[in-house]
Amino acid sequence: MIDANGDPVIEDGDFKAGESTLQHQEHLLTLEKGEDHGQPLIGVGIGSFLLDDGDGTELKSIVQQEFEADGMRIGKLTVKGVELSVEAEYG
């Protein structure tokens, strides 16, 4: 698990483990391509879409590609203006 600053959570002298799907999703959404030097081709870069006046088609396509490439199955994905709703899980 990671905290709000992106640092590992340590409890009782050990890394805290737990359900991290939402953290992975947030990481993929906010990460710009090239920002992760170990995996420079991943990331949606949602910040670059905030002022976009498009219909959300491109954002929806990129989110779907990135989540599926990471091994998630998407149950629901909608984009309305700057609102993004995703229901996805691994497996």
trRosetta pair geometry for C-beta under 8 A, 3 or more apart (Angstrom, degrees):
i j d omega theta_ij theta_ji phi_ij phi_ji
1 8 7.4 103 80 -157 51 60
1 9 4.4 -24 94 31 101 125
1 15 7.6 161 34 170 69 81
1 16 4.5 -40 38 95 117 103
1 17 6.8 164 -17 -126 91 11
1 18 4.9 22 -61 37 122 108
1 20 6.2 -153 -95 -89 61 105
1 23 7.1 172 -140 -38 59 160
2 6 5.5 -5 171 -152 134 33
2 7 6.3 147 -156 71 84 26
2 8 5.9 -56 -102 -94 71 38
2 9 6.4 -176 -117 -18 15 86
2 20 8.0 76 9 -137 84 117
2 23 5.9 135 39 -157 100 141
3 6 7.3 -54 69 13 63 17
3 7 5.3 -11 38 59 105 82
3 8 7.8 31 -3 107 85 8
3 9 5.4 121 -50 -74 87 90
8 15 5.4 -50 176 -127 126 100
8 16 7.7 162 172 31 78 79
9 15 7.2 93 75 -161 58 60
9 16 4.1 -35 100 30 107 126
10 13 6.9 0 173 -137 107 11
10 14 6.6 163 -153 79 76 20
10 15 6.1 -49 -101 -94 68 42
10 16 6.7 -156 -100 -20 15 87
11 14 6.6 -33 70 63 61 71
11 16 4.8 66 5 -77 110 103
19 22 7.7 52 128 9 93 92
20 23 4.5 -50 -168 42 80 119
20 24 5.9 86 131 -26 88 94
21 24 5.7 -55 -151 35 32 111
21 25 6.4 32 153 -19 66 105
21 72 7.8 115 -153 -106 104 118
21 88 7.9 -163 175 98 117 76
21 89 6.1 -16 -147 -128 155 66
21 90 6.2 -142 -107 -8 110 100
22 25 5.5 -51 -146 36 34 114
22 26 6.3 36 155 -19 66 104
23 26 5.7 -52 -146 37 31 111
23 27 6.2 35 153 -22 64 107
24 27 5.6 -55 -148 35 30 114
24 28 6.4 29 155 -17 65 105
24 70 6.8 164 163 162 120 145
25 28 5.9 -55 -148 37 30 108
25 29 6.3 28 155 -19 65 109
25 67 7.1 18 -118 -109 86 107
25 72 7.7 69 -86 -76 94 164
25 86 6.6 -176 -162 92 135 137
25 88 6.7 143 -100 63 125 114
26 29 5.7 -58 -147 37 30 111
26 30 6.2 9 164 -4 67 113
27 30 6.5 -68 -142 45 23 96
27 31 5.8 28 164 -31 64 117
28 31 6.0 -54 -134 29 23 114
28 42 6.7 -76 -126 166 83 105
28 43 6.5 -161 -159 -113 51 42
28 44 5.9 68 144 -12 74 101
28 66 5.1 153 179 145 120 125
28 67 6.6 130 117 -80 161 65
28 70 6.2 -86 -86 -35 145 156
29 44 4.9 -23 -133 44 40 136
29 46 4.7 7 171 -23 85 134
29 63 7.1 15 -104 -116 86 100
29 84 7.6 159 -137 101 134 156
30 43 7.8 -62 91 -149 36 98
30 44 7.6 31 -13 58 17 96
30 45 7.9 40 176 -109 24 26
30 46 6.0 -52 -90 33 44 106
30 47 6.9 54 -145 -29 67 100
31 35 5.3 -155 -165 64 78 129
31 36 6.0 -1 -161 -26 134 110
31 42 6.5 14 108 115 140 85
31 43 3.4 -113 110 -114 92 109
31 44 7.0 87 60 29 71 63
31 45 7.0 -62 103 -64 41 58
32 35 4.5 98 61 -31 79 123
32 43 5.3 51 123 142 6 148
32 45 4.2 65 -112 -101 66 103
32 47 7.4 -51 -67 42 103 112
32 48 7.3 93 -111 -24 104 118
33 40 6.8 61 176 164 70 64
33 41 6.3 1 -147 -146 102 31
33 42 7.1 170 -112 76 68 21
33 43 4.8 -164 -66 62 49 111
33 45 6.2 -54 -5 -38 75 125
34 40 4.9 25 -109 -161 46 95
34 43 7.8 -87 21 37 48 142
35 40 7.9 144 33 -131 33 62
35 43 6.1 88 33 -73 109 165
36 39 4.8 -5 109 59 123 79
36 40 6.4 -159 78 -84 66 39
36 42 6.1 -17 47 61 134 102
36 43 6.8 163 6 -47 107 119
37 40 6.3 10 -134 -69 30 94
39 42 4.7 9 133 10 115 118
42 66 6.5 108 -158 -142 77 100
42 69 7.3 -160 -112 103 94 130
42 70 7.4 84 -140 -73 128 103
43 66 6.9 -103 78 -126 3 141
44 59 7.5 60 -176 -154 114 73
44 62 5.3 123 -136 129 81 113
44 63 5.6 27 -113 -88 138 66
44 66 5.3 -110 -64 9 86 162
45 48 4.8 8 144 13 107 116
45 49 7.5 119 110 -16 74 91
45 62 8.0 -55 43 153 85 151
46 49 5.5 -60 -161 34 50 112
46 50 7.3 73 145 -49 72 84
46 59 7.3 69 -123 -145 76 113
46 84 7.2 -83 -137 -8 132 158
47 50 5.9 -25 -160 -12 42 117
48 52 7.5 54 134 -43 61 113
49 52 4.6 -45 -156 9 57 131
49 54 8.0 -70 -149 43 91 111
49 58 7.7 -168 -111 90 118 103
49 59 4.8 79 -138 -90 159 123
49 82 7.7 155 123 -125 89 75
50 82 6.0 45 -141 -132 60 121
52 58 7.8 -108 177 59 157 122
52 59 7.3 165 68 -46 152 118
54 57 6.7 -99 153 31 117 82
54 58 6.0 14 118 17 161 111
54 59 7.6 155 82 -11 121 99
56 59 5.1 -59 -157 46 62 114
56 60 5.6 66 145 -27 85 104
56 79 3.3 -176 177 119 134 124
56 80 6.8 -59 -27 -73 164 17
56 81 7.2 -39 -54 -13 124 10
57 60 5.8 -57 -147 36 27 112
57 61 6.4 27 156 -19 63 108
57 79 7.8 -157 -56 67 25 136
58 61 5.7 -56 -150 36 31 112
58 62 6.4 26 156 -16 66 107
59 62 5.9 -58 -147 38 30 108
59 63 6.2 29 157 -19 66 107
59 79 5.4 137 86 -123 116 159
59 84 7.0 -108 144 -94 129 120
60 63 5.9 -55 -146 36 28 110
60 64 6.4 28 156 -18 63 108
60 77 6.0 127 -152 138 91 113
60 78 7.7 -21 -110 -148 119 18
60 79 4.7 -126 -64 0 99 129
61 64 5.9 -58 -150 37 28 111
61 65 6.4 27 154 -18 64 108
62 65 5.7 -54 -146 37 32 112
62 66 6.1 25 159 -15 67 109
63 66 6.1 -60 -145 40 27 106
63 67 6.0 20 162 -14 66 112
63 77 6.3 172 102 -155 125 130
63 79 7.9 156 13 -60 142 120
63 84 7.0 165 -77 -158 160 130
63 86 6.5 -129 166 -87 135 134
64 67 6.2 -59 -140 40 24 105
64 68 6.0 17 165 -11 63 114
64 74 6.1 -64 -125 -15 80 162
64 77 6.0 157 -76 92 93 175
65 68 6.2 -66 -145 42 22 104
65 69 6.1 22 159 -20 63 113
66 69 5.8 -56 -143 37 27 112
66 70 6.4 22 157 -15 62 110
67 70 5.8 -62 -151 39 30 109
67 72 4.3 -61 171 62 89 127
67 74 5.8 87 101 -66 139 106
67 86 7.2 -173 -73 -167 158 139
67 88 5.1 -42 -179 -172 142 169
68 71 7.7 94 -175 -40 32 9
68 72 6.3 -93 -84 65 35 71
68 73 7.7 57 -109 -100 77 35
68 74 6.8 -60 -63 -15 91 107
71 90 5.4 28 117 -137 103 90
71 91 7.8 81 154 -19 95 24
72 88 4.3 49 161 162 130 117
72 89 6.2 158 -149 84 89 15
72 90 5.5 -62 -97 -82 67 54
73 88 6.4 176 83 -153 39 76
73 89 6.1 -18 54 64 86 68
73 90 7.7 117 9 -138 78 12
73 91 6.5 -59 4 69 116 70
74 77 5.1 -9 -179 -35 133 118
74 86 6.9 -69 -136 -159 100 91
74 87 7.2 106 -166 80 61 58
74 88 4.6 -31 -103 -97 61 104
75 87 4.3 -55 66 106 108 107
75 88 6.5 -171 11 -86 76 43
75 89 7.3 28 -20 7 112 93
76 85 6.9 -29 123 123 106 99
76 86 7.1 169 92 -151 67 31
76 87 4.2 39 43 32 95 112
77 85 7.3 170 -146 91 32 63
77 86 5.3 15 -110 -113 78 75
77 87 7.6 -132 -59 33 56 63
77 88 7.5 32 -70 -53 100 108
78 83 8.0 -5 112 113 93 93
78 84 7.5 166 88 -153 54 41
78 85 4.7 3 55 55 94 104
79 83 7.1 157 -155 86 46 57
79 84 5.4 -6 -106 -105 79 72
79 85 7.8 -165 -73 25 39 68
80 83 4.8 -11 65 62 84 107
